[in-house]
Amino acid sequence: MKLDAPTLVAVTVFVMVVMGALYLLSWSQARQTRALGFLGAAQIVGAVAVTLFGLRDVIPDWLSIGLANAMMLAAYGLIWGGARSFEGRRVPLLWIAAGPLVWLAACLVPPFYASLGARVILSSAIAGLSCALAARTLWHHRGERLPSRAPAAILLASEALLIWTRIPATLVLPAPPTGTPGQTFWVAVLSFVALLYTVAISVLFMAMAKERLEAEQRRVAETDPLTGVANRRALASAARRARRAGPTALLLFDLDHFKRVNDTYGHAVGDAVLIGFCAAARQILPEGAAFGRLGGEEFACLLPGAGTAEAAATAETVRLAVAAMRPDPVPGLAVTVSVGVARGTGDFDALLALADRALYQAKAQGRDRVELAAPELRQVA
């Protein structure tokens, strides 16, 4: 098969239509992910634009030049809109439409329409700007760790630079006459580059959507549904990571007489107490601490690298904050917590067993207190 301009145009259109259809199909199955709809529309609109470009000298120029460029600029704008939608940001539809509208308005000016250089410069400036804005949007939100995010942002930025290189090239190099082998060659090159970018960007956006879904599933699997803090599974994973860095302190919390709260005031009040305890603890615990719910009214906190005195002081601060809590449903209800503190380099279960023995001592000695695990078993409150 000879890879001439018509062949590459046909292949590019086919690939863009297939990619667009896949995006739209995925969007139909997950309507909350509006980015898929924007990106699918971008591929379909871009496919129509490439088709019109390929029919140059077959259809009127107002279609193959005017409308084709307007639709291609709309496709680039929709990619930017898809990137913003993917990041949960407002999609500026008026700004997306501004590029094609500026192009169409310029085409109504005879001197501009008659100048190939002016047309290339304006279309390249707008298309490159859309790619650059899409790249900036993805890069700006890289705090969300998605492996495909950086490659997608870099790819879009490189496409913007590639498009913008047409501007100085137009100013320096003479344009080949219509229908010459030189023009045919550049049409083929541009079609091939468009094909590569279409496939790469589509694959990377699909990968980002999949990575986000997997991350959300992991988050749900490692989060306590009532309080929103980590569950036992997540705490065990955090403990495994912390072991590599050295000794770790573990604070084991148990709300005092919690069964009595549920029996007396009902589970709604009990849930409010659990949620209030988590809110109070998270405000106090230092950055880098792993805090979660083990089950029922029992919670744990890992303090990687913390010393015994530091861990005991943190536990005491949380204990005092909890004692000052007054749940909204029952303002007169006093809430207290007992805390066992252990420190070591063992696995999570071994450390938890040490802290549990200290917690038992705290319960046995009257509750509402902090106790350290042996060999330093002593009262600190």
DRENDREN-702606 format. One record per residue (C-alpha): residue in one letter; z, y, x. Coordinates in steps of 0.5 Angstrom, whole numbers, plus 500, padded with zeros to 3 digits. Layout:
<atoms>
<atom lumlum="A" zz="Z" yy="Y" xx="X"/>
...
</atoms>
This chain:
<atoms>
<atom lumlum="M" zz="500" yy="500" xx="500"/>
<atom lumlum="K" zz="498" yy="507" xx="503"/>
<atom lumlum="L" zz="504" yy="512" xx="503"/>
<atom lumlum="D" zz="500" yy="518" xx="501"/>
<atom lumlum="A" zz="502" yy="524" xx="497"/>
<atom lumlum="P" zz="500" yy="521" xx="490"/>
<atom lumlum="T" zz="504" yy="514" xx="491"/>
<atom lumlum="L" zz="510" yy="518" xx="494"/>
<atom lumlum="V" zz="510" yy="522" xx="488"/>
<atom lumlum="A" zz="510" yy="516" xx="483"/>
<atom lumlum="V" zz="515" yy="512" xx="487"/>
<atom lumlum="T" zz="520" yy="519" xx="487"/>
<atom lumlum="V" zz="519" yy="520" xx="480"/>
<atom lumlum="F" zz="520" yy="512" xx="478"/>
<atom lumlum="V" zz="527" yy="512" xx="482"/>
<atom lumlum="M" zz="529" yy="519" xx="479"/>
<atom lumlum="V" zz="528" yy="516" xx="472"/>
<atom lumlum="V" zz="532" yy="510" xx="474"/>
<atom lumlum="M" zz="538" yy="513" xx="477"/>
<atom lumlum="G" zz="538" yy="518" xx="471"/>
<atom lumlum="A" zz="538" yy="513" xx="466"/>
<atom lumlum="L" zz="543" yy="509" xx="470"/>
<atom lumlum="Y" zz="548" yy="515" xx="470"/>
<atom lumlum="L" zz="546" yy="517" xx="463"/>
<atom lumlum="L" zz="548" yy="509" xx="461"/>
<atom lumlum="S" zz="555" yy="510" xx="465"/>
<atom lumlum="W" zz="556" yy="516" xx="462"/>
<atom lumlum="S" zz="555" yy="513" xx="455"/>
<atom lumlum="Q" zz="560" yy="508" xx="457"/>
<atom lumlum="A" zz="565" yy="513" xx="459"/>
<atom lumlum="R" zz="564" yy="520" xx="456"/>
<atom lumlum="Q" zz="570" yy="523" xx="459"/>
<atom lumlum="T" zz="567" yy="523" xx="465"/>
<atom lumlum="R" zz="562" yy="529" xx="464"/>
<atom lumlum="A" zz="560" yy="529" xx="471"/>
<atom lumlum="L" zz="555" yy="523" xx="470"/>
<atom lumlum="G" zz="552" yy="526" xx="464"/>
<atom lumlum="F" zz="550" yy="532" xx="468"/>
<atom lumlum="L" zz="548" yy="528" xx="474"/>
<atom lumlum="G" zz="544" yy="524" xx="470"/>
<atom lumlum="A" zz="540" yy="530" xx="466"/>
<atom lumlum="A" zz="539" yy="533" xx="473"/>
<atom lumlum="Q" zz="535" yy="526" xx="475"/>
<atom lumlum="I" zz="531" yy="526" xx="469"/>
<atom lumlum="V" zz="529" yy="534" xx="469"/>
<atom lumlum="G" zz="528" yy="533" xx="477"/>
<atom lumlum="A" zz="523" yy="527" xx="475"/>
<atom lumlum="V" zz="519" yy="531" xx="470"/>
<atom lumlum="A" zz="519" yy="537" xx="476"/>
<atom lumlum="V" zz="516" yy="532" xx="481"/>
<atom lumlum="T" zz="511" yy="530" xx="476"/>
<atom lumlum="L" zz="509" yy="537" xx="475"/>
<atom lumlum="F" zz="508" yy="538" xx="482"/>
<atom lumlum="G" zz="504" yy="532" xx="483"/>
<atom lumlum="L" zz="499" yy="534" xx="478"/>
<atom lumlum="R" zz="497" yy="540" xx="482"/>
<atom lumlum="D" zz="490" yy="542" xx="481"/>
<atom lumlum="V" zz="490" yy="537" xx="475"/>
<atom lumlum="I" zz="494" yy="541" xx="470"/>
<atom lumlum="P" zz="494" yy="549" xx="469"/>
<atom lumlum="D" zz="498" yy="553" xx="475"/>
<atom lumlum="W" zz="503" yy="555" xx="470"/>
<atom lumlum="L" zz="505" yy="548" xx="469"/>
<atom lumlum="S" zz="505" yy="546" xx="476"/>
<atom lumlum="I" zz="508" yy="552" xx="479"/>
<atom lumlum="G" zz="512" yy="556" xx="474"/>
<atom lumlum="L" zz="515" yy="551" xx="470"/>
<atom lumlum="A" zz="515" yy="545" xx="475"/>
<atom lumlum="N" zz="519" yy="550" xx="480"/>
<atom lumlum="A" zz="524" yy="552" xx="474"/>
<atom lumlum="M" zz="525" yy="545" xx="472"/>
<atom lumlum="M" zz="527" yy="543" xx="479"/>
<atom lumlum="L" zz="532" yy="549" xx="480"/>
<atom lumlum="A" zz="535" yy="547" xx="473"/>
<atom lumlum="A" zz="536" yy="540" xx="476"/>
<atom lumlum="Y" zz="539" yy="543" xx="483"/>
<atom lumlum="G" zz="544" yy="547" xx="478"/>
<atom lumlum="L" zz="546" yy="541" xx="474"/>
<atom lumlum="I" zz="548" yy="537" xx="481"/>
<atom lumlum="W" zz="552" yy="543" xx="482"/>
<atom lumlum="G" zz="555" yy="543" xx="475"/>
<atom lumlum="G" zz="556" yy="535" xx="476"/>
<atom lumlum="A" zz="560" yy="536" xx="482"/>
<atom lumlum="R" zz="564" yy="542" xx="479"/>
<atom lumlum="S" zz="565" yy="537" xx="473"/>
<atom lumlum="F" zz="567" yy="531" xx="477"/>
<atom lumlum="E" zz="573" yy="536" xx="480"/>
<atom lumlum="G" zz="575" yy="538" xx="473"/>
<atom lumlum="R" zz="573" yy="545" xx="474"/>
<atom lumlum="R" zz="569" yy="549" xx="469"/>
<atom lumlum="V" zz="562" yy="548" xx="469"/>
<atom lumlum="P" zz="558" yy="555" xx="469"/>
<atom lumlum="L" zz="552" yy="554" xx="464"/>
<atom lumlum="L" zz="550" yy="561" xx="465"/>
<atom lumlum="W" zz="550" yy="561" xx="472"/>
<atom lumlum="I" zz="546" yy="554" xx="472"/>
<atom lumlum="A" zz="541" yy="557" xx="468"/>
<atom lumlum="A" zz="541" yy="563" xx="472"/>
<atom lumlum="G" zz="536" yy="560" xx="477"/>
<atom lumlum="P" zz="531" yy="558" xx="473"/>
<atom lumlum="L" zz="531" yy="564" xx="469"/>
<atom lumlum="V" zz="530" yy="569" xx="475"/>
<atom lumlum="W" zz="525" yy="564" xx="477"/>
<atom lumlum="L" zz="521" yy="565" xx="471"/>
<atom lumlum="A" zz="522" yy="572" xx="471"/>
<atom lumlum="A" zz="519" yy="573" xx="478"/>
<atom lumlum="C" zz="513" yy="569" xx="476"/>
<atom lumlum="L" zz="511" yy="574" xx="471"/>
<atom lumlum="V" zz="510" yy="579" xx="476"/>
<atom lumlum="P" zz="503" yy="579" xx="478"/>
<atom lumlum="P" zz="504" yy="580" xx="486"/>
<atom lumlum="F" zz="510" yy="575" xx="486"/>
<atom lumlum="Y" zz="506" yy="570" xx="483"/>
<atom lumlum="A" zz="500" yy="571" xx="487"/>
<atom lumlum="S" zz="504" yy="570" xx="494"/>
<atom lumlum="L" zz="505" yy="563" xx="496"/>
<atom lumlum="G" zz="510" yy="565" xx="501"/>
<atom lumlum="A" zz="514" yy="569" xx="496"/>
<atom lumlum="R" zz="515" yy="564" xx="491"/>
<atom lumlum="V" zz="517" yy="559" xx="497"/>
<atom lumlum="I" zz="522" yy="564" xx="499"/>
<atom lumlum="L" zz="525" yy="565" xx="492"/>
<atom lumlum="S" zz="525" yy="558" xx="490"/>
<atom lumlum="S" zz="528" yy="555" xx="497"/>
<atom lumlum="A" zz="534" yy="561" xx="496"/>
<atom lumlum="I" zz="536" yy="559" xx="489"/>
<atom lumlum="A" zz="535" yy="551" xx="490"/>
<atom lumlum="G" zz="539" yy="551" xx="497"/>
<atom lumlum="L" zz="544" yy="555" xx="494"/>
<atom lumlum="S" zz="546" yy="550" xx="489"/>
<atom lumlum="C" zz="546" yy="545" xx="494"/>
<atom lumlum="A" zz="551" yy="549" xx="498"/>
<atom lumlum="L" zz="555" yy="550" xx="492"/>
<atom lumlum="A" zz="556" yy="543" xx="490"/>
<atom lumlum="A" zz="557" yy="541" xx="497"/>
<atom lumlum="R" zz="563" yy="547" xx="498"/>
<atom lumlum="T" zz="566" yy="544" xx="491"/>
<atom lumlum="L" zz="566" yy="537" xx="493"/>
<atom lumlum="W" zz="569" yy="539" xx="500"/>
<atom lumlum="H" zz="574" yy="544" xx="497"/>
<atom lumlum="H" zz="577" yy="538" xx="493"/>
<atom lumlum="R" zz="578" yy="533" xx="499"/>
<atom lumlum="G" zz="585" yy="533" xx="498"/>
<atom lumlum="E" zz="584" yy="527" xx="493"/>
<atom lumlum="R" zz="582" yy="522" xx="498"/>
<atom lumlum="L" zz="576" yy="519" xx="496"/>
<atom lumlum="P" zz="572" yy="515" xx="502"/>
<atom lumlum="S" zz="565" yy="517" xx="499"/>
<atom lumlum="R" zz="567" yy="525" xx="498"/>
<atom lumlum="A" zz="566" yy="527" xx="505"/>
<atom lumlum="P" zz="559" yy="524" xx="506"/>
<atom lumlum="A" zz="557" yy="527" xx="499"/>
<atom lumlum="A" zz="559" yy="534" xx="501"/>
<atom lumlum="I" zz="555" yy="533" xx="508"/>
<atom lumlum="L" zz="549" yy="530" xx="505"/>
<atom lumlum="L" zz="549" yy="536" xx="500"/>
<atom lumlum="A" zz="550" yy="541" xx="505"/>
<atom lumlum="S" zz="545" yy="538" xx="510"/>
<atom lumlum="E" zz="540" yy="538" xx="504"/>
<atom lumlum="A" zz="541" yy="546" xx="503"/>
<atom lumlum="L" zz="540" yy="547" xx="510"/>
<atom lumlum="L" zz="533" yy="543" xx="510"/>
<atom lumlum="I" zz="531" yy="547" xx="504"/>
<atom lumlum="W" zz="533" yy="554" xx="507"/>
<atom lumlum="T" zz="529" yy="552" xx="513"/>
<atom lumlum="R" zz="523" yy="553" xx="509"/>
<atom lumlum="I" zz="524" yy="560" xx="509"/>
<atom lumlum="P" zz="523" yy="562" xx="516"/>
<atom lumlum="A" zz="518" yy="557" xx="516"/>
<atom lumlum="T" zz="514" yy="560" xx="511"/>
<atom lumlum="L" zz="515" yy="567" xx="514"/>
<atom lumlum="V" zz="513" yy="564" xx="521"/>
<atom lumlum="L" zz="507" yy="559" xx="520"/>
<atom lumlum="P" zz="501" yy="560" xx="516"/>
<atom lumlum="A" zz="500" yy="556" xx="509"/>
<atom lumlum="P" zz="495" yy="551" xx="509"/>
<atom lumlum="P" zz="489" yy="552" xx="504"/>
<atom lumlum="T" zz="490" yy="548" xx="498"/>
<atom lumlum="G" zz="487" yy="541" xx="498"/>
<atom lumlum="T" zz="487" yy="541" xx="506"/>
<atom lumlum="P" zz="490" yy="535" xx="510"/>
<atom lumlum="G" zz="495" yy="539" xx="512"/>
<atom lumlum="Q" zz="497" yy="541" xx="505"/>
<atom lumlum="T" zz="497" yy="534" xx="503"/>
<atom lumlum="F" zz="501" yy="531" xx="509"/>
<atom lumlum="W" zz="507" yy="536" xx="507"/>
<atom lumlum="V" zz="507" yy="534" xx="500"/>
<atom lumlum="A" zz="508" yy="527" xx="502"/>
<atom lumlum="V" zz="513" yy="529" xx="507"/>
<atom lumlum="L" zz="517" yy="533" xx="502"/>
<atom lumlum="S" zz="516" yy="528" xx="497"/>
<atom lumlum="F" zz="519" yy="522" xx="502"/>
<atom lumlum="V" zz="525" yy="527" xx="503"/>
<atom lumlum="A" zz="526" yy="528" xx="496"/>
<atom lumlum="L" zz="526" yy="521" xx="495"/>
<atom lumlum="L" zz="531" yy="519" xx="500"/>
<atom lumlum="Y" zz="536" yy="525" xx="498"/>
<atom lumlum="T" zz="535" yy="523" xx="491"/>
<atom lumlum="V" zz="537" yy="515" xx="493"/>
<atom lumlum="A" zz="543" yy="517" xx="497"/>
<atom lumlum="I" zz="546" yy="523" xx="493"/>
<atom lumlum="S" zz="546" yy="518" xx="487"/>
<atom lumlum="V" zz="549" yy="512" xx="491"/>
<atom lumlum="L" zz="555" yy="517" xx="494"/>
<atom lumlum="F" zz="556" yy="520" xx="487"/>
<atom lumlum="M" zz="557" yy="513" xx="484"/>
<atom lumlum="A" zz="561" yy="511" xx="489"/>
<atom lumlum="M" zz="566" yy="517" xx="488"/>
<atom lumlum="A" zz="566" yy="515" xx="481"/>
<atom lumlum="K" zz="568" yy="508" xx="482"/>
<atom lumlum="E" zz="573" yy="510" xx="488"/>
<atom lumlum="R" zz="577" yy="515" xx="483"/>
<atom lumlum="L" zz="577" yy="509" xx="478"/>
<atom lumlum="E" zz="580" yy="504" xx="483"/>
<atom lumlum="A" zz="585" yy="510" xx="485"/>
<atom lumlum="E" zz="587" yy="511" xx="478"/>
<atom lumlum="Q" zz="588" yy="504" xx="477"/>
<atom lumlum="R" zz="592" yy="503" xx="483"/>
<atom lumlum="R" zz="596" yy="509" xx="481"/>
<atom lumlum="V" zz="597" yy="506" xx="474"/>
<atom lumlum="A" zz="599" yy="499" xx="477"/>
<atom lumlum="E" zz="604" yy="503" xx="482"/>
<atom lumlum="T" zz="607" yy="508" xx="477"/>
<atom lumlum="D" zz="613" yy="507" xx="472"/>
<atom lumlum="P" zz="610" yy="508" xx="465"/>
<atom lumlum="L" zz="616" yy="512" xx="462"/>
<atom lumlum="T" zz="619" yy="516" xx="468"/>
<atom lumlum="G" zz="612" yy="517" xx="472"/>
<atom lumlum="V" zz="615" yy="515" xx="479"/>
<atom lumlum="A" zz="614" yy="509" xx="483"/>
<atom lumlum="N" zz="615" yy="502" xx="481"/>
<atom lumlum="R" zz="618" yy="497" xx="485"/>
<atom lumlum="R" zz="611" yy="494" xx="487"/>
<atom lumlum="A" zz="610" yy="501" xx="490"/>
<atom lumlum="L" zz="617" yy="502" xx="493"/>
<atom lumlum="A" zz="616" yy="495" xx="497"/>
<atom lumlum="S" zz="609" yy="498" xx="500"/>
<atom lumlum="A" zz="612" yy="504" xx="502"/>
<atom lumlum="A" zz="618" yy="500" xx="505"/>
<atom lumlum="R" zz="612" yy="496" xx="509"/>
<atom lumlum="R" zz="609" yy="502" xx="512"/>
<atom lumlum="A" zz="616" yy="505" xx="514"/>
<atom lumlum="R" zz="618" yy="499" xx="518"/>
<atom lumlum="R" zz="612" yy="501" xx="523"/>
<atom lumlum="A" zz="615" yy="508" xx="524"/>
<atom lumlum="G" zz="623" yy="505" xx="526"/>
<atom lumlum="P" zz="629" yy="505" xx="522"/>
<atom lumlum="T" zz="629" yy="507" xx="515"/>
<atom lumlum="A" zz="635" yy="509" xx="510"/>
<atom lumlum="L" zz="635" yy="506" xx="503"/>
<atom lumlum="L" zz="639" yy="510" xx="497"/>
<atom lumlum="L" zz="640" yy="505" xx="491"/>
<atom lumlum="F" zz="642" yy="509" xx="485"/>
<atom lumlum="D" zz="645" yy="506" xx="478"/>
<atom lumlum="L" zz="647" yy="511" xx="472"/>
<atom lumlum="D" zz="654" yy="509" xx="470"/>
<atom lumlum="H" zz="655" yy="506" xx="463"/>
<atom lumlum="F" zz="648" yy="507" xx="461"/>
<atom lumlum="K" zz="648" yy="501" xx="456"/>
<atom lumlum="R" zz="654" yy="505" xx="453"/>
<atom lumlum="V" zz="649" yy="511" xx="452"/>
<atom lumlum="N" zz="643" yy="507" xx="449"/>
<atom lumlum="D" zz="648" yy="503" xx="444"/>
<atom lumlum="T" zz="652" yy="510" xx="442"/>
<atom lumlum="Y" zz="646" yy="515" xx="442"/>
<atom lumlum="G" zz="640" yy="510" xx="442"/>
<atom lumlum="H" zz="634" yy="509" xx="446"/>
<atom lumlum="A" zz="631" yy="516" xx="445"/>
<atom lumlum="V" zz="637" yy="519" xx="449"/>
<atom lumlum="G" zz="637" yy="514" xx="454"/>
<atom lumlum="D" zz="630" yy="515" xx="456"/>
<atom lumlum="A" zz="631" yy="522" xx="456"/>
<atom lumlum="V" zz="637" yy="521" xx="461"/>
<atom lumlum="L" zz="632" yy="517" xx="465"/>
<atom lumlum="I" zz="627" yy="522" xx="465"/>
<atom lumlum="G" zz="632" yy="528" xx="467"/>
<atom lumlum="F" zz="635" yy="524" xx="473"/>
<atom lumlum="C" zz="628" yy="523" xx="476"/>
<atom lumlum="A" zz="627" yy="530" xx="475"/>
<atom lumlum="A" zz="633" yy="532" xx="478"/>
<atom lumlum="A" zz="632" yy="527" xx="484"/>
<atom lumlum="R" zz="625" yy="529" xx="486"/>
<atom lumlum="Q" zz="627" yy="536" xx="486"/>
<atom lumlum="I" zz="632" yy="535" xx="491"/>
<atom lumlum="L" zz="629" yy="529" xx="495"/>
<atom lumlum="P" zz="626" yy="531" xx="502"/>
<atom lumlum="E" zz="618" yy="531" xx="503"/>
<atom lumlum="G" zz="616" yy="524" xx="505"/>
<atom lumlum="A" zz="621" yy="520" xx="501"/>
<atom lumlum="A" zz="619" yy="515" xx="497"/>
<atom lumlum="F" zz="623" yy="515" xx="490"/>
<atom lumlum="G" zz="622" yy="510" xx="485"/>
<atom lumlum="R" zz="625" yy="506" xx="479"/>
<atom lumlum="L" zz="627" yy="498" xx="480"/>
<atom lumlum="G" zz="628" yy="497" xx="473"/>
<atom lumlum="G" zz="633" yy="499" xx="467"/>
<atom lumlum="E" zz="637" yy="504" xx="470"/>
<atom lumlum="E" zz="637" yy="503" xx="477"/>
<atom lumlum="F" zz="633" yy="507" xx="482"/>
<atom lumlum="A" zz="631" yy="507" xx="490"/>
<atom lumlum="C" zz="629" yy="512" xx="495"/>
<atom lumlum="L" zz="626" yy="511" xx="502"/>
<atom lumlum="L" zz="628" yy="516" xx="507"/>
<atom lumlum="P" zz="623" yy="514" xx="513"/>
<atom lumlum="G" zz="627" yy="516" xx="520"/>
<atom lumlum="A" zz="633" yy="519" xx="517"/>
<atom lumlum="G" zz="640" yy="517" xx="520"/>
<atom lumlum="T" zz="646" yy="515" xx="516"/>
<atom lumlum="A" zz="649" yy="522" xx="516"/>
<atom lumlum="E" zz="643" yy="525" xx="513"/>
<atom lumlum="A" zz="642" yy="519" xx="508"/>
<atom lumlum="A" zz="649" yy="520" xx="505"/>
<atom lumlum="A" zz="648" yy="527" xx="505"/>
<atom lumlum="T" zz="642" yy="527" xx="501"/>
<atom lumlum="A" zz="645" yy="522" xx="496"/>
<atom lumlum="E" zz="651" yy="526" xx="495"/>
<atom lumlum="T" zz="647" yy="532" xx="493"/>
<atom lumlum="V" zz="643" yy="528" xx="488"/>
<atom lumlum="R" zz="650" yy="525" xx="485"/>
<atom lumlum="L" zz="652" yy="532" xx="484"/>
<atom lumlum="A" zz="646" yy="534" xx="481"/>
<atom lumlum="V" zz="646" yy="529" xx="476"/>
<atom lumlum="A" zz="653" yy="530" xx="475"/>
<atom lumlum="A" zz="651" yy="537" xx="472"/>
<atom lumlum="M" zz="646" yy="534" xx="468"/>
<atom lumlum="R" zz="646" yy="536" xx="460"/>
<atom lumlum="P" zz="641" yy="532" xx="457"/>
<atom lumlum="D" zz="637" yy="536" xx="451"/>
<atom lumlum="P" zz="638" yy="531" xx="446"/>
<atom lumlum="V" zz="646" yy="531" xx="447"/>
<atom lumlum="P" zz="648" yy="537" xx="451"/>
<atom lumlum="G" zz="655" yy="534" xx="451"/>
<atom lumlum="L" zz="653" yy="528" xx="454"/>
<atom lumlum="A" zz="656" yy="527" xx="461"/>
<atom lumlum="V" zz="652" yy="523" xx="466"/>
<atom lumlum="T" zz="654" yy="520" xx="473"/>
<atom lumlum="V" zz="651" yy="516" xx="478"/>
<atom lumlum="S" zz="653" yy="511" xx="483"/>
<atom lumlum="V" zz="650" yy="510" xx="490"/>
<atom lumlum="G" zz="649" yy="505" xx="495"/>
<atom lumlum="V" zz="646" yy="507" xx="502"/>
<atom lumlum="A" zz="644" yy="502" xx="507"/>
<atom lumlum="R" zz="640" yy="503" xx="514"/>
<atom lumlum="G" zz="636" yy="498" xx="518"/>
<atom lumlum="T" zz="629" yy="496" xx="520"/>
<atom lumlum="G" zz="629" yy="489" xx="516"/>
<atom lumlum="D" zz="624" yy="488" xx="510"/>
<atom lumlum="F" zz="625" yy="491" xx="503"/>
<atom lumlum="D" zz="629" yy="486" xx="500"/>
<atom lumlum="A" zz="634" yy="485" xx="506"/>
<atom lumlum="L" zz="635" yy="493" xx="506"/>
<atom lumlum="L" zz="636" yy="493" xx="498"/>
<atom lumlum="A" zz="641" yy="487" xx="499"/>
<atom lumlum="L" zz="645" yy="491" xx="504"/>
<atom lumlum="A" zz="645" yy="497" xx="499"/>
<atom lumlum="D" zz="646" yy="493" xx="493"/>
<atom lumlum="R" zz="653" yy="491" xx="496"/>
<atom lumlum="A" zz="655" yy="498" xx="498"/>
<atom lumlum="L" zz="653" yy="500" xx="491"/>
<atom lumlum="Y" zz="657" yy="494" xx="488"/>
<atom lumlum="Q" zz="663" yy="497" xx="492"/>
<atom lumlum="A" zz="662" yy="504" xx="489"/>
<atom lumlum="K" zz="662" yy="501" xx="482"/>
<atom lumlum="A" zz="668" yy="497" xx="484"/>
<atom lumlum="Q" zz="672" yy="504" xx="486"/>
<atom lumlum="G" zz="671" yy="508" xx="480"/>
<atom lumlum="R" zz="663" yy="510" xx="480"/>
<atom lumlum="D" zz="660" yy="517" xx="481"/>
<atom lumlum="R" zz="661" yy="516" xx="488"/>
<atom lumlum="V" zz="657" yy="514" xx="494"/>
<atom lumlum="E" zz="658" yy="508" xx="499"/>
<atom lumlum="L" zz="655" yy="506" xx="506"/>
<atom lumlum="A" zz="653" yy="499" xx="507"/>
<atom lumlum="A" zz="657" yy="495" xx="512"/>
<atom lumlum="P" zz="659" yy="496" xx="518"/>
<atom lumlum="E" zz="660" yy="503" xx="516"/>
<atom lumlum="L" zz="663" yy="502" xx="509"/>
<atom lumlum="R" zz="667" yy="508" xx="507"/>
<atom lumlum="Q" zz="667" yy="513" xx="502"/>
<atom lumlum="V" zz="663" yy="519" xx="503"/>
<atom lumlum="A" zz="665" yy="523" xx="496"/>
</atoms>
